Amino acid sequence: MHPIKNKRELPPLALGCGAFSGAYGPVSQEEVVKSVRTALSNGVTLLDTSPYYNDSEIKLGKALNELKQEFPRSSYSICTKLGRYGYQKTSFNYSVDRVTSSINESMRRLHTDYLDIVLCHDVEFVDVSQIVDEALPKLFELKRQGVVHRVGISGYPLNVLLKLAQVQQERKFPLDVCLSYCNFNLHCQLLAEYEPKLRAAGVDLIIAASPLSMGLLREDTTHEWHPGSHELKNAVEQCITLIHAHNSLCHSESKITLAKMAENYAFSYDKADIHLVGATTASEVEHALNAYKEARALKLYPDGKYANTSINHVYRQIMEMLSPFSRYTWPSPPEDA
């Protein structure tokens, strides 16, 4: 049996390794090694991946194997997922046999004989019974055997995540972990509403992912695949225009970017046990670390403010512009899945 880290031993910031898949641009194995080394060297010791993220598990596993003398297995935690293996609903499989084979495949790719956290991936795509009657019972069996340390679910619609958590509580097998993405950021604060409900349903560990809302909250062009509505994307464009106008008229100490403001806001939410952020380079890992530390000191949420009055004025305008979307969610699964 391998020791199970308690919640206090898990880091408040986790590295999302899905970006190693190349979804946001090419990533070399050398860069993956540098990113992982930087993360582990700075206390970011929870690494999140999934077989759905192309070759993310393979690249991460190779990096961890290369770094094993410097960082033995006991020095970090791995979170991976199962059930989702492609974009279409037909690519989902939560059967008992597939749960078993998926765990074994992930452990082989990641060069480990146990997994710290395993989540049923994007649970909203399938019927609830597949999760609660097939996948989760098998995962809790593997937990008893010590192969898996924590069992949970991930997905986008919080009402679905809550329903599953409540079912598991009723069955006396409450979820250890719930991962929600894009539900706490500048344009959406739904997680704050659901957090106490998830706790009441027995969820021990809540992970908030994607502070930039899958790349939406930044100055760069939004990826075409982003599922947000045209109205939301237009509102974000207006925010970017406002920031550009502000930056063109102020001194350097008063300049700000939308991404930085988004990080300042999302990371200040302290009801999530862990914030998960993707990175593809060592410099991006370092940036995330600095952004997290700054946000925790700033404490924008729920009613904090920037000390710089000029930046704070822009922040208040942006929150007002995005306020119509504070409870907005896009359809998941999408119609074409």
ZIKA-V572929 format. One record per helix or strand of 2 or more residues. SS is the DSSP state (h for helix, s for strand). FROM is the first residue (numbers start at 1). TO is the last residue. If there is no record, write none. Layout:
<<SS,FROM,TO> <SS,FROM,TO>>
//
This chain:
<<h,7,9> <s,13,16> <h,17,21> <h,29,41> <s,46,48> <h,56,66> <h,73,75> <s,77,82> <h,89,91> <h,96,110> <s,115,120> <h,123,125> <h,128,144> <s,148,155> <h,158,170> <s,177,181> <h,190,200> <s,205,209> <h,230,249> <h,252,254> <h,258,266> <s,274,278> <h,282,298> <h,309,325>>
//
